[in-house]
């Protein structure tokens, strides 16, 4: 089980001890998308969804999700997040909405899980807001696009 930091020598789950790690500026960017019919996308972009501002509510939900990550993912450390942005961009070529979250902190562990949770929460909220008109929407391609800071340095996902 070498290399799995959340597993102890006996194979039990553990929270990683980051107390000896250096404080560094850390950034993570995650991306994902919600695919839907052109009719549903038009409903969203024209502001005609019965539940209101779909993209605005999903953006706020994504920010809140990033802030609550340690409450949702059992072995994540609670972090002092310094910045969260969640961008939802309608894309007629998909058709659907592309989601990107950027999370920043200065600390002893990274914010990859917070960025991924922000995208996931925004996508689920978008789905919830318009599921009455389309249940067949597809949430997909949620992935870490970039992370920087910390001992492992910078990671950038290959272009898809």
Secondary structure, DSSP 4 states (H G I P E B T S, - for coil): -TT-TTB-TTS-B-----TTSPPEEEEEEEEEEEE--HHHHHHHHTT--TTS-HHHHHHHHHHHHHHTHHHHSTTPPP--EEEEEEEEEEETTTTEEEEEEEEEEEESS--HHHHHHHHHHHHHHHHHHHTTT-TT-EEEEEEEEEEE-STT--EEPPP-
